[in-house]
Amino acid sequence: MIRRLPSLAVLASLALLSSPAAAEDKGKAELLNVSYDIARELFQQINPAFQATAAGKGVEIKQSHAGSSKQARAILEGLPADVVTFNQVTDVQVLADRGFVRKDWQSAYPFGASPYFSLPAFVVRKGNPKGIKNWDDLVRPDVKVIFPNPKTSGNGRYTYLAAYAFALEKYKGDQVQAKEFMKKLVANVPVFDTGGRGATTTFVERATGDVLITFEAEVGGVLKEFGADKVEPVIPPVSVLAEFPVAVVDKVAAKKGSAKLAEAYLGFLYNDEAQDILARNFYRVRSDKVAKKYAALFPQVRLYTVELFGGWENISKIRRRSVIWASSSCCPSAPC
């Protein structure tokens, strides 16, 4: 058996956690939240709110951000996460399958352990010069599309599924035509970044492409950061429900003695205070009270779920046979 050496990212994280400064605070309660790529600003707001509660008082919260699938692999290689806040169910499930997370993790918290959700949406240049309104505009020969690599990013995977769901609807379930649609879409992508934030950088700062596809939450964040004079949002009328699952990494938390603290941290995400922060950051929330408060921010969208493709287990089987997630070239040969 060949043992895989820890990646550079894991080694760097371990070095940080074992540094002299960390050693000085050995007695201080701390958590490492390993999260997806575009969640940096979100948890910069949520963490202080949790630290202001009785459960979070005096707790040091550290963050790690990268593509969701990349993060799951890093944990398997040794990154000592107490909790994960991912953007795809399968990235938590792989940890459960390897004994890092409890088998019934989806029953540990409400809504299948997904305290908030989003959907793939578009960002276009100011004035929408290409007139992009829906998914079929993305396969036109004059349109260049930016979204992250489905191999490494849950963001990219949901984008692929949303486009495919649209194609199946458009062609009334005809798989041949739907596959042709997806080939045209992927051919319009000049570069695949490993995560959602990298795709945003490529589109906005490097001025590459005509449309960025990312989570609706990132769409709102891009508009807020870069301004309506540069970009504008387009929310397609149909998309796919993107869940954001959370879990305690039991194998790590048990060793560190942080299990109760980890459970409290994830439970806090369901509180109205955290739900309010989530909604302000353009995530769709589970709290009816908070959802009503921010209803004007979120247009009505007809959402498919992954059940259209037979659920995540079936998608994972297709994924193993599909070129799109088996190589960095991302050329589709299967539905997803």
Sequence and secondary structure as in RCSB ss.txt:
>XXXX:A:sequence
MIRRLPSLAVLASLALLSSPAAAEDKGKAELLNVSYDIARELFQQINPAFQATAAGKGVEIKQSHAGSSKQARAI
LEGLPADVVTFNQVTDVQVLADRGFVRKDWQSAYPFGASPYFSLPAFVVRKGNPKGIKNWDDLVRPDVKVIFPNP
KTSGNGRYTYLAAYAFALEKYKGDQVQAKEFMKKLVANVPVFDTGGRGATTTFVERATGDVLITFEAEVGGVLKE
FGADKVEPVIPPVSVLAEFPVAVVDKVAAKKGSAKLAEAYLGFLYNDEAQDILARNFYRVRSDKVAKKYAALFPQ
VRLYTVELFGGWENISKIRRRSVIWASSSCCPSAPC
>XXXX:A:secstr
       HHHHHHHHHHTSHHHHHTTTS EEEEEE GGGHHHHHHHHHHHHTSTTTTT EEEEEES HHHHHHHH
HTT   SEEE S HHHHHHHHHTTSS TTGGGSSHHHH SEEE EEEEEETT TT   SGGGGGSTT  EE   T
TT HHHHHHHHHHHHHHHHHTTT HHHHHHHHHHHHHT S   SSHHHHHHHHHTS   SEEEEEHHHHHHHHHH
H TTTEEEE  SEEE EE  EEE HHHHHHHT HHHHHHHHHHTTSHHHHHHHHHTT EES HHHHHHTGGGS  
 EEE GGGGTHHHHHHHHHHH HHHHSTT   SS  
